[in-house]
């Protein structure tokens, strides 16, 4: 079954009134642009890594 026949079947059961409504659901992907300064990011990442090591250590006895 191709995408268009699936859309016709779904719109035929009353979920969407027509295939144009389905097309409006598709959005363009958003591009992620980091806003955190590099030094702050490194600080947070170091804390996260330390926390992960602590959790792993509690399970492995390290």
BELQUIZI-V306853 format. One record per residue. N is the residue number from 1. PHI is phi in radians with two decimals (999 if undefined). OMEGA is omega as a letter, one per 40 degrees, with the letter a starting at -180 (999 if undefined). D_LAST is the distance of its C-alpha to the last C-alpha in Angstrom with 2 decimals. Layout:
n=N phi=PHI omega=OMEGA d_last=D_LAST
n=N phi=PHI omega=OMEGA d_last=D_LAST
This chain:
n=1 phi=999 omega=i d_last=53.62
n=2 phi=-1.48 omega=a d_last=53.47
n=3 phi=-1.06 omega=a d_last=52.17
n=4 phi=-1.22 omega=i d_last=55.67
n=5 phi=-1.22 omega=i d_last=56.75
n=6 phi=-1.09 omega=i d_last=53.58
n=7 phi=-1.06 omega=i d_last=54.47
n=8 phi=-1.11 omega=i d_last=58.00
n=9 phi=-1.16 omega=a d_last=56.81
n=10 phi=-1.16 omega=i d_last=54.41
n=11 phi=-1.18 omega=i d_last=57.01
n=12 phi=-1.24 omega=a d_last=59.54
n=13 phi=-1.67 omega=i d_last=57.76
n=14 phi=1.59 omega=i d_last=57.98
n=15 phi=-1.23 omega=i d_last=54.43
n=16 phi=-2.19 omega=a d_last=55.81
n=17 phi=-1.21 omega=a d_last=59.50
n=18 phi=-2.85 omega=a d_last=59.68
n=19 phi=-1.20 omega=i d_last=57.79
n=20 phi=-1.09 omega=i d_last=58.28
n=21 phi=-1.11 omega=i d_last=56.08
n=22 phi=-1.16 omega=i d_last=53.31
n=23 phi=-1.08 omega=i d_last=53.70
n=24 phi=-1.22 omega=i d_last=53.26
n=25 phi=-1.26 omega=a d_last=49.79
n=26 phi=-1.32 omega=i d_last=48.52
n=27 phi=-2.03 omega=i d_last=47.22
n=28 phi=-1.21 omega=i d_last=46.48
n=29 phi=-1.13 omega=i d_last=42.79
n=30 phi=-1.67 omega=i d_last=41.46
n=31 phi=-1.59 omega=i d_last=39.91
n=32 phi=-1.42 omega=i d_last=36.74
n=33 phi=-2.15 omega=a d_last=37.27
n=34 phi=-1.11 omega=a d_last=34.40
n=35 phi=-2.01 omega=a d_last=35.69
n=36 phi=-1.34 omega=i d_last=32.71
n=37 phi=-1.04 omega=a d_last=33.06
n=38 phi=-1.02 omega=a d_last=30.77
n=39 phi=-1.16 omega=i d_last=29.30
n=40 phi=-1.17 omega=i d_last=28.49
n=41 phi=-1.06 omega=i d_last=26.99
n=42 phi=-1.10 omega=i d_last=24.68
n=43 phi=-1.09 omega=i d_last=23.64
n=44 phi=-1.11 omega=a d_last=22.95
n=45 phi=-1.13 omega=i d_last=21.09
n=46 phi=-1.11 omega=i d_last=18.80
n=47 phi=-1.13 omega=i d_last=18.10
n=48 phi=-1.12 omega=i d_last=17.55
n=49 phi=-1.10 omega=i d_last=15.06
n=50 phi=-1.09 omega=i d_last=13.09
n=51 phi=-1.14 omega=i d_last=13.33
n=52 phi=-1.12 omega=i d_last=12.29
n=53 phi=-1.05 omega=i d_last=9.07
n=54 phi=-1.12 omega=i d_last=8.50
n=55 phi=-1.17 omega=i d_last=9.66
n=56 phi=-1.06 omega=i d_last=7.79
n=57 phi=-1.08 omega=i d_last=4.37
n=58 phi=-1.22 omega=i d_last=6.61
n=59 phi=-1.57 omega=a d_last=7.79
n=60 phi=-1.81 omega=i d_last=5.44
n=61 phi=1.39 omega=a d_last=3.79
n=62 phi=-1.64 omega=999 d_last=0.00
